[in-house]
Amino acid sequence: MNEIIFLVEEADEGGFIAKALGESIVTQAETLDELKIQVRDAVRCHFDADKLPKMIRFHFVRDEVFAI
């Protein structure tokens, strides 16, 4: 695997949640810098060393609601 993609959303209670596409990896943190550390650690724990992705991509998802 060359790359793993995480959907990143703002958590209702504050901070951020990251969910991997195609893998059972979910983590959260208060800041984006902390989230990067958490995601790296989670990816390293999830994969064997020989299957470790070379890159992690964040895809930010944001809902915006406005009046008509």
Backbone as CSV, one residue per row, in Angstrom:
resi,resn,N_x,N_y,N_z,CA_x,CA_y,CA_z,C_x,C_y,C_z
1,MET,0.850,-1.175,0.000,0.000,0.000,0.000,0.897,1.240,0.000
2,ASN,0.582,2.152,-0.858,1.382,3.354,-0.996,0.850,4.510,-0.148
3,GLU,-0.475,4.548,0.030,-1.102,5.685,0.709,-2.347,5.222,1.454
4,ILE,-2.614,5.856,2.584,-3.857,5.635,3.310,-4.534,6.995,3.471
5,ILE,-5.848,7.024,3.283,-6.607,8.274,3.326,-7.495,8.275,4.560
6,PHE,-7.483,9.403,5.261,-8.341,9.612,6.424,-9.313,10.745,6.154
7,LEU,-10.587,10.516,6.470,-11.570,11.594,6.480,-11.453,12.296,7.824
8,VAL,-11.291,13.604,7.800,-11.127,14.381,9.028,-12.324,15.309,9.177
9,GLU,-12.973,15.221,10.341,-14.135,16.055,10.642,-13.932,16.731,11.990
10,GLU,-14.576,17.877,12.153,-14.583,18.504,13.471,-15.534,17.726,14.361
11,ALA,-15.099,17.423,15.570,-15.934,16.699,16.528,-16.944,17.652,17.154
12,ASP,-18.123,17.142,17.468,-19.170,17.967,18.085,-18.709,18.584,19.395
13,GLU,-17.909,17.832,20.155,-17.456,18.300,21.466,-16.145,19.086,21.381
14,GLY,-15.671,19.336,20.167,-14.413,20.063,19.968,-13.318,19.126,19.501
15,GLY,-12.327,19.667,18.847,-11.244,18.850,18.328,-11.605,18.229,16.993
16,PHE,-10.912,17.149,16.648,-11.068,16.520,15.341,-11.127,15.005,15.473
17,ILE,-11.829,14.377,14.518,-11.907,12.920,14.416,-11.380,12.531,13.043
18,ALA,-10.534,11.503,12.981,-10.010,10.991,11.717,-10.411,9.534,11.571
19,LYS,-11.005,9.195,10.403,-11.444,7.831,10.115,-10.794,7.382,8.810
20,ALA,-10.115,6.244,8.837,-9.449,5.722,7.650,-10.469,5.140,6.675
21,LEU,-10.215,5.335,5.385,-11.038,4.708,4.351,-10.483,3.315,4.072
22,GLY,-11.341,2.313,4.183,-10.942,0.950,3.867,-10.211,0.202,4.972
23,GLU,-9.998,0.838,6.093,-9.333,0.200,7.243,-10.110,0.558,8.507
24,SER,-9.969,-0.257,9.525,-10.659,-0.006,10.804,-9.763,0.811,11.723
25,ILE,-9.532,2.058,11.343,-8.706,2.959,12.156,-9.492,4.243,12.385
26,VAL,-9.690,4.589,13.644,-10.361,5.832,14.030,-9.602,6.408,15.204
27,THR,-9.342,7.708,15.169,-8.681,8.357,16.302,-9.145,9.806,16.373
28,GLN,-8.842,10.461,17.479,-9.248,11.853,17.654,-8.212,12.607,18.451
29,ALA,-8.282,13.952,18.344,-7.354,14.812,19.075,-7.939,16.211,19.138
30,GLU,-7.371,17.029,20.002,-7.849,18.403,20.177,-7.379,19.348,19.066
31,THR,-6.172,19.130,18.540,-5.626,20.002,17.491,-5.202,19.156,16.290
32,LEU,-4.987,19.821,15.158,-4.535,19.106,13.969,-3.133,18.546,14.146
33,ASP,-2.263,19.273,14.829,-0.913,18.760,15.089,-0.966,17.486,15.930
34,GLU,-1.805,17.485,16.955,-1.965,16.287,17.790,-2.599,15.158,16.988
35,LEU,-3.524,15.503,16.090,-4.187,14.481,15.279,-3.184,13.784,14.362
36,LYS,-2.260,14.517,13.797,-1.228,13.906,12.948,-0.413,12.886,13.734
37,ILE,-0.070,13.221,14.953,0.690,12.298,15.807,-0.145,11.060,16.116
38,GLN,-1.414,11.265,16.475,-2.307,10.150,16.803,-2.500,9.230,15.598
39,VAL,-2.683,9.817,14.413,-2.904,9.020,13.207,-1.653,8.216,12.860
40,ARG,-0.478,8.845,12.931,0.773,8.104,12.665,0.901,6.902,13.596
41,ASP,0.652,7.132,14.888,0.748,6.040,15.865,-0.260,4.932,15.561
42,ALA,-1.487,5.318,15.222,-2.526,4.333,14.930,-2.182,3.520,13.682
43,VAL,-1.656,4.175,12.662,-1.279,3.479,11.425,-0.132,2.504,11.702
44,ARG,0.855,2.932,12.468,1.981,2.046,12.802,1.526,0.827,13.596
45,CYS,0.545,1.009,14.458,0.026,-0.120,15.245,-0.840,-1.057,14.399
46,HIS,-1.527,-0.516,13.425,-2.476,-1.288,12.617,-1.794,-2.186,11.592
47,PHE,-0.698,-1.719,11.000,-0.032,-2.451,9.922,1.271,-3.090,10.386
48,ASP,1.603,-4.225,9.795,2.935,-4.799,9.976,3.939,-3.898,9.272
49,ALA,5.186,-3.941,9.690,6.220,-3.054,9.142,6.350,-3.170,7.625
50,ASP,6.187,-4.366,7.085,6.337,-4.546,5.637,5.109,-4.106,4.846
51,LYS,4.000,-3.822,5.506,2.758,-3.371,4.853,2.444,-1.906,5.136
52,LEU,3.315,-1.224,5.845,3.085,0.157,6.265,2.983,1.090,5.058
53,PRO,1.915,1.906,4.973,1.797,2.861,3.866,2.923,3.889,3.921
54,LYS,3.295,4.392,2.764,4.364,5.385,2.700,3.855,6.801,2.998
55,MET,2.573,7.052,2.716,2.000,8.380,2.936,0.635,8.282,3.605
56,ILE,0.315,9.339,4.339,-1.008,9.498,4.945,-1.608,10.764,4.351
57,ARG,-2.842,10.656,3.849,-3.529,11.818,3.285,-4.744,12.147,4.152
58,PHE,-4.893,13.420,4.489,-6.081,13.897,5.195,-7.031,14.515,4.178
59,HIS,-8.288,14.077,4.218,-9.349,14.673,3.410,-10.304,15.327,4.399
60,PHE,-10.360,16.655,4.380,-11.167,17.398,5.345,-12.607,17.489,4.864
61,VAL,-13.529,17.130,5.762,-14.969,17.167,5.478,-15.574,18.223,6.388
62,ARG,-16.298,19.152,5.773,-16.892,20.224,6.567,-18.292,20.488,6.062
63,ASP,-19.241,20.523,6.955,-20.616,20.888,6.607,-20.800,22.370,6.850
64,GLU,-21.476,23.005,5.927,-21.803,24.423,6.097,-23.288,24.583,5.812
65,VAL,-24.003,25.146,6.768,-25.437,25.345,6.649,-25.707,26.838,6.646
66,PHE,-26.556,27.274,5.697,-26.895,28.691,5.643,-28.342,28.834,5.193
67,ALA,-28.930,29.978,5.515,-30.336,30.241,5.225,-30.534,30.572,3.747
68,ILE,-31.729,30.281,3.267,-32.082,30.591,1.878,-32.499,32.042,1.773
